[in-house]
Amino acid sequence: MKWGMENVEKWAETFDDWLQHRVEAWDTESLFNYQELAPYGVDAVPTNEHFIPLIIAMGAGDNGKEAKLLHRSYQYGNLSLSCWEFN
């Protein structure tokens, strides 16, 4: 994180774009292996305790396998704030 930075770093957006496509496609195999497959996966999620809740939340919508991105913004240059709905 870069305190006071208002612009978004490109690598953070690149990771989030990859993430959005995989979540909307319900590509759990890729999501389980994000550290190896996602561009900047290790940079975006250096430890998985902030990533695992996304997978758990997806499980709540596993019957319909429908994901909708409700909000995405950034703080401090690369801190991604996303809100998803799963049905």
Summary of the structure (lengths in Angstrom):
residues: 87
radius of gyration: 12.9
end to end distance: 32.2
largest distance: 41.7
contacts: 219
relative contact order: 0.24
helix: 46%
strand: 20%
